C-alpha cells in the first residue's frame, strides 16, 4: 500500500514539473514571437536609424575627402564673374569656375551682357586678394590651359553662391559634373524667385545668353542705377574712387595673351596678330595691360 502511495506521489510530482516546464517554454516562445512581430512591424525603429546614420557617415566622409584634396591659393585678379587669376603652389594660374557661366563682360567678340557687370562686381567683392581653396575637376584643364575648379571661400563653395543669387546659369561640360544635381536644384530656386539673370524672360538658354530679348529694359535699369550712383557720389565726395585710366581704344578691346614660353603680350585692334589671337584677358588701356605685366606686340 505504501509503495503504491509513493508511486502516486512521484507520478504527480513528475506531471507537475512537466506541466510547469511547458508553460515556461510557451511563455518564452510567445514573448519571443511578440518581440519579433514588433520588430518586423516597425522596421524604421532600427533599419531607418541605421540608414540615416550611414548616410550621415557617407556625407561626412565625402566632405572630409573633398576638403583634404583642396589646394590653398590666393586670388591675384578677378577677370570676370566666373574667371580669375590666383597664385597656386607659387605659380600664377588662370582659373575657370566649374558648372557656372556668368554673362559676358570682357569677351572679345561679344558686347557686355545684362547682369554681367553685377556678376563681375560680386566676384571681385567676394574674392579679390582673398585666400581661397581650390578643388580641381576630374578634367583639370580646358583647351586654353585654364585650371578648372570649384572655389571655396570662408568654407563655402563660391560656384554655388553665384547660382543661388541668380548671377550665373548651370553650364555642363562632362566629365566635371560632380555636384550637378545640387547646382540644378539651386538654379530652379533662383529661377522661381526671378533673381538676377532670371528676371528677363527667355534671356537664359541652354547655350548661353540671348541678350537681344532684354535690350532697352536692361539699358533703362542700368541708366537708373548709374544715375543713382552719381547722385550718391556727389553727396559723399570723400568716398569717391580714384579715376580709372583713360580707355585708349574707346572700349576694352586690347587682347592679352600668354605665349608658349610664358611671355605676356598684348595686341591692339588692327595689329598683325590681333584677329587670330585668343584673348586670355581683355584690357581697356595699354597702361592697364602693362600694369599686369604685358608688353606690346611688335607687329
C-alpha positions in Angstrom: 0.0 0.0 0.0 2.8 2.4 0.9 4.6 1.5 -2.3 1.5 2.4 -4.3 1.1 5.7 -2.4 4.8 6.7 -3.0 4.5 5.8 -6.7 1.4 8.0 -7.0 3.2 10.9 -5.3 6.2 10.6 -7.7 4.0 10.4 -10.7 2.0 13.5 -9.6 5.3 15.4 -8.9 6.7 14.5 -12.3 3.4 15.5 -14.0 3.6 18.9 -12.2 7.2 19.5 -13.3 6.3 18.6 -16.9 3.3 21.0 -17.0 5.3 23.8 -15.4 8.1 23.4 -18.0 5.7 23.5 -20.9 4.2 26.7 -19.6 7.5 28.4 -19.3 8.5 27.4 -22.7 5.2 28.5 -24.1 5.5 31.9 -22.4 9.1 32.3 -23.7 8.1 31.4 -27.2 5.2 33.8 -27.0 7.4 36.6 -25.8 10.0 35.9 -28.5 7.3 35.9 -31.1 5.9 39.2 -29.9 9.3 40.8 -30.0 9.9 39.5 -33.5 6.5 40.8 -34.6 7.1 44.2 -33.1 10.4 44.4 -34.8 9.1 43.5 -38.2 6.0 45.7 -37.9 8.2 48.8 -37.1 11.3 48.5 -39.3 12.0 52.2 -39.1 12.9 51.9 -35.4 16.1 50.1 -36.3 16.8 50.0 -40.1 15.7 53.6 -40.6 18.0 54.8 -37.9 20.8 52.7 -39.4 20.3 54.2 -42.9 20.3 57.7 -41.6 23.5 57.1 -39.7 25.1 55.5 -42.7 24.1 58.5 -44.9 25.5 61.0 -42.4 28.7 59.0 -42.2 28.9 58.9 -46.1 28.3 62.7 -46.3 30.9 63.4 -43.6 33.4 61.1 -45.3 32.7 62.7 -48.7 33.2 66.2 -47.2 36.3 65.1 -45.4 37.7 63.6 -48.6 36.9 66.7 -50.6 38.4 69.1 -48.0 41.6 67.1 -47.9 42.1 67.3 -51.7 41.7 71.1 -51.9 44.6 73.3 -52.8 45.4 76.5 -51.0 45.6 79.6 -53.2 45.4 83.4 -53.2 43.4 85.4 -55.7 45.5 88.0 -57.6 42.9 89.3 -60.0 39.3 88.7 -60.9 38.8 88.7 -64.7 35.0 88.5 -64.7 32.2 86.7 -62.9 33.4 83.1 -63.5 37.1 83.6 -64.2 40.0 84.7 -62.1 43.8 84.6 -61.6 45.3 83.0 -58.5 48.7 82.1 -57.1 48.6 78.3 -56.8 51.7 76.4 -55.5 53.8 79.5 -56.2 52.6 79.9 -59.8 50.0 82.2 -61.2 47.2 80.3 -62.8 44.1 81.3 -64.7 41.1 79.6 -63.1 37.7 78.9 -64.6 34.9 78.0 -62.3 33.2 74.7 -63.0 29.4 74.3 -63.7 28.8 78.0 -63.8 28.5 80.5 -66.7 28.0 84.2 -65.9 27.1 86.8 -68.6 30.0 88.2 -70.6 31.8 91.5 -69.7 35.2 91.1 -71.4 34.6 88.8 -74.4 36.5 90.0 -77.4 33.6 89.5 -79.8 30.5 90.0 -77.6 29.1 93.1 -76.0 28.7 93.4 -72.3 25.6 91.3 -71.5 22.9 92.0 -69.0 23.7 91.1 -65.3 27.4 90.5 -66.4 28.6 93.6 -64.6 26.7 92.7 -61.5 28.2 89.2 -61.5 31.7 90.5 -62.1 31.4 93.1 -59.3 30.1 90.5 -56.9 33.0 88.1 -57.7 35.5 91.0 -57.3 33.9 91.9 -53.9 34.0 88.4 -52.6 37.3 87.1 -54.0 39.7 89.9 -54.7 43.0 89.3 -52.9 41.3 86.6 -50.8 42.8 83.3 -49.7 40.8 80.5 -51.2 40.7 76.7 -51.6 40.6 75.1 -55.0 39.0 71.7 -55.7 40.2 70.7 -59.2 37.7 69.0 -61.5 38.0 65.5 -62.9 39.3 67.2 -66.1 41.7 69.7 -64.5 42.3 72.0 -67.5 40.5 73.2 -70.6 41.9 73.7 -74.1 43.1 77.1 -73.2 45.2 75.7 -70.3 42.9 77.2 -67.6 42.6 75.4 -64.3 39.0 74.1 -64.0 37.9 74.2 -60.3 35.3 74.6 -57.6 36.3 77.6 -55.4 35.8 77.8 -51.7 36.0 81.0 -49.7 35.4 81.0 -45.9 34.4 77.4 -46.2 31.6 77.9 -48.7 31.7 76.9 -52.4 31.6 80.1 -54.4 30.3 78.4 -57.5 27.1 77.6 -55.7 26.7 81.1 -54.4 26.7 82.5 -57.9 23.9 80.1 -58.9 21.9 80.9 -55.7 22.0 84.6 -56.3 20.9 84.3 -60.0 24.3 85.6 -61.2 25.1 82.5 -63.3 23.4 79.6 -65.1 24.4 76.0 -64.8 26.8 75.1 -67.6 27.6 71.4 -68.0 30.9 70.2 -69.5 31.5 66.5 -68.8 33.2 64.9 -67.0 33.1 67.8 -64.5 29.6 67.1 -63.2 30.2 66.0 -59.5 27.7 68.5 -58.0 25.4 68.8 -60.9 22.2 67.7 -59.1 22.8 70.2 -56.3 23.5 73.0 -58.7 20.3 72.2 -60.7 18.3 72.4 -57.6 19.7 75.8 -56.6 19.2 77.1 -60.2 15.5 76.1 -60.0 15.1 78.1 -56.8 16.8 81.2 -58.2 14.6 80.9 -61.4 11.4 80.6 -59.3 12.4 83.7 -57.4 13.3 85.6 -60.6 16.7 86.5 -59.3 19.4 88.2 -61.5 19.5 86.6 -64.9 16.1 85.0 -64.4 14.2 88.3 -64.2 14.3 88.5 -68.0 12.1 86.1 -69.9 13.9 83.9 -72.4 17.3 85.5 -71.7 18.9 82.3 -70.4 19.3 79.5 -73.0 21.0 76.1 -73.0 23.8 77.6 -75.0 24.3 80.8 -73.1 22.5 84.2 -73.1 20.2 85.8 -75.6 20.7 89.5 -74.9 18.6 90.5 -77.8 15.4 89.8 -75.8 16.5 92.1 -73.0 17.5 95.3 -74.9 16.0 98.5 -73.7 14.7 97.1 -70.4 18.2 96.4 -69.2 19.6 99.7 -70.6 16.9 101.6 -68.7 17.7 99.8 -65.5 21.4 100.5 -65.9 20.8 104.2 -66.6 18.8 104.5 -63.4 21.4 102.6 -61.4 24.2 104.8 -62.8 22.2 108.0 -62.1 21.7 106.9 -58.5 25.4 106.2 -58.2 26.3 109.7 -59.5 23.9 111.3 -57.0 25.3 109.3 -54.2 28.9 110.1 -55.3 28.1 113.8 -55.4 26.7 113.9 -51.9 29.6 111.9 -50.4 32.8 113.1 -52.2 35.0 111.6 -49.5 34.1 108.1 -50.8 34.9 108.7 -54.4 37.3 106.2 -56.0 40.4 107.1 -57.9 39.5 107.7 -61.6 40.2 104.8 -63.9 42.9 105.1 -66.6 41.8 106.6 -69.9 40.4 103.9 -72.2 42.7 104.5 -75.1 40.7 102.3 -77.6 37.3 103.5 -76.6 36.4 100.2 -75.1 38.0 97.1 -73.6 39.3 95.6 -76.8 43.0 95.1 -76.1 43.8 91.4 -76.1 46.2 90.0 -73.6 47.8 86.6 -74.4 50.5 84.5 -72.8 52.8 82.8 -75.3 54.0 79.2 -75.1 57.2 80.5 -73.5 55.2 82.3 -70.8 55.7 85.8 -72.2 52.8 88.2 -71.7 51.9 90.1 -74.9 49.0 92.5 -75.6 47.6 93.1 -79.1 45.9 96.2 -80.2 43.0 96.2 -82.7 44.4 96.4 -86.2 47.6 94.6 -85.2 49.0 91.9 -87.4 48.1 89.1 -85.0 45.0 90.7 -83.4 42.3 88.7 -85.2 44.0 85.3 -84.8 44.8 85.9 -81.1 42.8 84.1 -78.4 42.5 86.6 -75.5 43.2 85.3 -72.0 42.4 88.8 -70.6 41.0 91.9 -72.1 42.2 95.4 -71.2 40.8 98.9 -71.6 44.1 100.7 -71.9 47.7 100.0 -72.6 48.5 101.2 -69.1 46.2 98.6 -67.6 47.8 95.9 -69.8 51.4 96.9 -68.9 50.4 97.2 -65.2 49.5 93.5 -65.4 52.9 92.6 -66.8 52.1 92.6 -70.5 54.2 94.1 -73.3 53.1 95.4 -76.6 53.2 93.2 -79.6 56.0 94.1 -82.1 53.6 93.7 -85.0 
